[in-house]
Amino acid sequence: MRGAGDSPSSRWADAGAAPREFIGRSGLQYWEQFDAVELGWTLRADHWGHGYATEAAQACLDWGWATLDDDYFTALMRPGNEASVRVAERLGFTPRREDHLQGRPVTVYAVDRPNTLPAC
């Protein structure tokens, strides 16, 4: 069983923002109900369009491939979250199935372990 200490998590601030003004976070989380590790991210809407979510999620994904033995990682998308779908697609995720998380519908996206791993 994996715990929170087994994966990276990051909170980030915009260098041009007010001090200590966090604009988002990303990280890996194990979901027992899916028996899978999810790569998740969230970003304040007023900071969309700068590549922050993609960059942070890519760093977590690279860490996951280098550190964990999982054959794939998932990303759970709520209906209508097109901004996150675009981030997932840029990272190589594709839709795999429909499911539910905490009583809400989600599309489960996944990306398979690459043959060659990026350097961390």
Disulfide bonds with the S-S distance in Angstrom:
none
